[in-house]
Amino acid sequence: MARARGFLPAAWSSRWDKSYASLSHDRQKGADKVAIALIKQEITPGMRIKPVEPEKYYNEARINDADRLIFRIEGGTVWFVDIVEHDDIGRYGKKVSGLF
């Protein structure tokens, strides 16, 4: 029998809250799906998790063609940082202070 994975604790930044609130209902549903998968330690089709270059401090997960979920897993907690469009991912190439 396979060992069950536990749920990871999660925390959301105020930047995440603002970005999420500005999304349409359909885009929020996509972000929810990816966030829940990360908390459950599962992978959804098309998520494509990878580190954000160059420092690789943050990770990105694909929500849809345009949107990316920015997060970090540290100390067993998923830290949800922001939701950005693909073209804006570069601002998370380095650690951003004051998010948590």
VOROMI-224451 format. One record per residue (C-alpha): x, y, z; residue number from 0; residue in one letter. Coordinates in nm, 3 decimals, decimal comma. Example, Ala and Ser with C-alpha at 12.3 -4.5 7.8 and 13.67 -1.06 7.14 Angstrom:
VOROMI-224451
<rec x="1,230" y="-0,450" z="0,780" i="0" aa="a"/>
<rec x="1,367" y="-0,106" z="0,714" i="1" aa="s"/>
END
This chain:
VOROMI-224451
<rec x="0,000" y="0,000" z="0,000" i="0" aa="m"/>
<rec x="0,134" y="0,342" z="-0,094" i="1" aa="a"/>
<rec x="0,214" y="0,584" z="0,184" i="2" aa="r"/>
<rec x="-0,026" y="0,877" z="0,191" i="3" aa="a"/>
<rec x="0,124" y="1,223" z="0,159" i="4" aa="r"/>
<rec x="0,017" y="1,485" z="0,403" i="5" aa="g"/>
<rec x="-0,102" y="1,832" z="0,324" i="6" aa="f"/>
<rec x="0,155" y="2,109" z="0,352" i="7" aa="l"/>
<rec x="0,073" y="2,415" z="0,561" i="8" aa="p"/>
<rec x="0,031" y="2,726" z="0,346" i="9" aa="a"/>
<rec x="0,075" y="3,102" z="0,381" i="10" aa="a"/>
<rec x="-0,024" y="3,378" z="0,140" i="11" aa="w"/>
<rec x="0,146" y="3,716" z="0,098" i="12" aa="s"/>
<rec x="-0,049" y="4,041" z="0,073" i="13" aa="s"/>
<rec x="0,082" y="4,069" z="-0,283" i="14" aa="r"/>
<rec x="-0,084" y="3,732" z="-0,359" i="15" aa="w"/>
<rec x="-0,411" y="3,859" z="-0,212" i="16" aa="d"/>
<rec x="-0,410" y="4,165" z="-0,442" i="17" aa="k"/>
<rec x="-0,314" y="3,968" z="-0,753" i="18" aa="s"/>
<rec x="-0,571" y="3,698" z="-0,685" i="19" aa="y"/>
<rec x="-0,849" y="3,952" z="-0,626" i="20" aa="a"/>
<rec x="-0,777" y="4,115" z="-0,963" i="21" aa="s"/>
<rec x="-0,822" y="3,789" z="-1,158" i="22" aa="l"/>
<rec x="-1,141" y="3,690" z="-1,337" i="23" aa="s"/>
<rec x="-1,342" y="3,404" z="-1,188" i="24" aa="h"/>
<rec x="-1,205" y="3,155" z="-1,444" i="25" aa="d"/>
<rec x="-0,846" y="3,259" z="-1,378" i="26" aa="r"/>
<rec x="-0,907" y="3,231" z="-1,000" i="27" aa="q"/>
<rec x="-1,033" y="2,875" z="-1,052" i="28" aa="k"/>
<rec x="-0,710" y="2,791" z="-1,235" i="29" aa="g"/>
<rec x="-0,499" y="2,943" z="-0,957" i="30" aa="a"/>
<rec x="-0,703" y="2,751" z="-0,698" i="31" aa="d"/>
<rec x="-0,642" y="2,423" z="-0,880" i="32" aa="k"/>
<rec x="-0,265" y="2,473" z="-0,887" i="33" aa="v"/>
<rec x="-0,247" y="2,601" z="-0,527" i="34" aa="a"/>
<rec x="-0,444" y="2,304" z="-0,396" i="35" aa="i"/>
<rec x="-0,223" y="2,065" z="-0,590" i="36" aa="a"/>
<rec x="0,087" y="2,222" z="-0,433" i="37" aa="l"/>
<rec x="-0,063" y="2,196" z="-0,084" i="38" aa="i"/>
<rec x="-0,154" y="1,831" z="-0,151" i="39" aa="k"/>
<rec x="0,194" y="1,768" z="-0,299" i="40" aa="q"/>
<rec x="0,044" y="1,660" z="-0,630" i="41" aa="e"/>
<rec x="0,116" y="1,760" z="-0,987" i="42" aa="i"/>
<rec x="-0,159" y="1,873" z="-1,225" i="43" aa="t"/>
<rec x="-0,128" y="1,835" z="-1,603" i="44" aa="p"/>
<rec x="0,059" y="2,130" z="-1,751" i="45" aa="g"/>
<rec x="0,178" y="2,273" z="-1,418" i="46" aa="m"/>
<rec x="0,546" y="2,270" z="-1,524" i="47" aa="r"/>
<rec x="0,705" y="2,366" z="-1,195" i="48" aa="i"/>
<rec x="1,049" y="2,520" z="-1,232" i="49" aa="k"/>
<rec x="1,274" y="2,765" z="-1,049" i="50" aa="p"/>
<rec x="1,275" y="3,129" z="-1,152" i="51" aa="v"/>
<rec x="1,619" y="3,222" z="-1,289" i="52" aa="e"/>
<rec x="1,879" y="3,345" z="-1,206" i="53" aa="p"/>
<rec x="1,879" y="3,302" z="-0,826" i="54" aa="e"/>
<rec x="1,625" y="3,018" z="-0,817" i="55" aa="k"/>
<rec x="1,488" y="3,146" z="-0,484" i="56" aa="y"/>
<rec x="1,127" y="3,130" z="-0,606" i="57" aa="y"/>
<rec x="0,950" y="2,868" z="-0,814" i="58" aa="n"/>
<rec x="0,685" y="2,915" z="-1,077" i="59" aa="e"/>
<rec x="0,395" y="2,689" z="-1,161" i="60" aa="a"/>
<rec x="0,199" y="2,730" z="-1,482" i="61" aa="r"/>
<rec x="-0,169" y="2,812" z="-1,432" i="62" aa="i"/>
<rec x="-0,255" y="2,868" z="-1,800" i="63" aa="n"/>
<rec x="-0,083" y="3,006" z="-2,111" i="64" aa="d"/>
<rec x="-0,046" y="3,351" z="-1,958" i="65" aa="a"/>
<rec x="-0,049" y="3,321" z="-1,578" i="66" aa="d"/>
<rec x="0,217" y="3,189" z="-1,341" i="67" aa="r"/>
<rec x="0,187" y="3,116" z="-0,971" i="68" aa="l"/>
<rec x="0,499" y="3,224" z="-0,778" i="69" aa="i"/>
<rec x="0,572" y="3,022" z="-0,467" i="70" aa="f"/>
<rec x="0,840" y="2,886" z="-0,238" i="71" aa="r"/>
<rec x="0,846" y="2,577" z="-0,019" i="72" aa="i"/>
<rec x="1,049" y="2,632" z="0,294" i="73" aa="e"/>
<rec x="1,037" y="2,459" z="0,630" i="74" aa="g"/>
<rec x="0,759" y="2,232" z="0,508" i="75" aa="g"/>
<rec x="0,529" y="2,527" z="0,428" i="76" aa="t"/>
<rec x="0,412" y="2,645" z="0,086" i="77" aa="v"/>
<rec x="0,457" y="3,023" z="0,071" i="78" aa="w"/>
<rec x="0,233" y="3,165" z="-0,202" i="79" aa="f"/>
<rec x="0,397" y="3,486" z="-0,319" i="80" aa="v"/>
<rec x="0,218" y="3,621" z="-0,626" i="81" aa="d"/>
<rec x="0,034" y="3,550" z="-0,950" i="82" aa="i"/>
<rec x="0,190" y="3,717" z="-1,252" i="83" aa="v"/>
<rec x="0,167" y="3,705" z="-1,627" i="84" aa="e"/>
<rec x="0,437" y="3,504" z="-1,798" i="85" aa="h"/>
<rec x="0,611" y="3,815" z="-1,932" i="86" aa="d"/>
<rec x="0,645" y="3,956" z="-1,577" i="87" aa="d"/>
<rec x="0,814" y="3,651" z="-1,424" i="88" aa="i"/>
<rec x="1,155" y="3,822" z="-1,433" i="89" aa="g"/>
<rec x="1,080" y="4,038" z="-1,130" i="90" aa="r"/>
<rec x="1,108" y="3,721" z="-0,922" i="91" aa="y"/>
<rec x="1,452" y="3,626" z="-1,052" i="92" aa="g"/>
<rec x="1,590" y="3,753" z="-0,721" i="93" aa="k"/>
<rec x="1,460" y="3,746" z="-0,365" i="94" aa="k"/>
<rec x="1,204" y="4,020" z="-0,296" i="95" aa="v"/>
<rec x="1,211" y="4,152" z="0,059" i="96" aa="s"/>
<rec x="0,908" y="4,231" z="0,271" i="97" aa="g"/>
<rec x="0,668" y="3,973" z="0,133" i="98" aa="l"/>
<rec x="0,616" y="3,777" z="0,455" i="99" aa="f"/>
END
